[in-house]
Amino acid sequence: MWCPSVSLSVWANAWFAGLAAPDDVLDALSLWAPRHSVTAYDAEAARRTGLPWPDLTDAGAVSMLQTLRTAAGPARGEPVLSVALPVPGDVRGLAAGTQFQADAIAAGEALVVAPVSGEAVGLVPDFVYDDAAGGGYDAHYGTHYGADYDDEYAEPTSLSWTVYSVPVAPLPEHLDLGHAEHELRSAVRSAAEALGALRAGVTGADVDDPRGMVEQILESGRHHRAPDHAPTRALRVLENAAHVDAIITVSSGLMPIGLQTSSEMQIANDALRPLGGVVRAARIAAVNAILYSAWRS
């Protein structure tokens, strides 16, 4: 699991299906940050979830469970949760023209709860960091406070979830897992070739072992686990997607501006450019497969 929205969706869904306990959901969330809070963005979101309004005092992680249970409504034998991974130009799974959409794009992730009643809500997580000097960073408002802030090595002190009312919940996109896996196989080869071209084309770089950096990124995400019911194929797709995403991350850091006009860099650029969309599609397909598998167990 590579982002909080996915962890929350698969574990809360397993809880709704009777395959996990509330503590399992809380344990999955605790791996992202030691503290969690949830607040309603608007009065309608508060009505749909039972969160306080207009009192904006943050509720804790346990209240997150009650919020999700209330928003989900009665079980209907299939998932009511879906994940969106929006980027500018690709906002599938989000209600257009809403503050929820804007904040989800800024975060790069969101969770949608769409019950049978149609009164959907969306959740967007924001990491909050505090430095040793007492300053920090509020990710929701994008503001720094305090002195000597350096978030490169900072650990989040909390994760703040904001709940928005969604006027009309878009139908979740059902992507074929087999097709996604096939696309990823090609993407892995393209990404590996691009990384090799970048390594050959970059002289004087501080990175001696880009493949080792890729492995470090992969290792950092392996302590987040999926529920036991998750299909093996879906987990394999998620692992391959993480591999491609790590290569993209490392390769982006190896791309000095002065070398981007060389033929090797152009080849690498061309290979990497479409991979982000392939990764997002594969991840959504795999997460959907995990969500639905809970209701077939």
Disulfide bonds with the S-S distance in Angstrom:
none
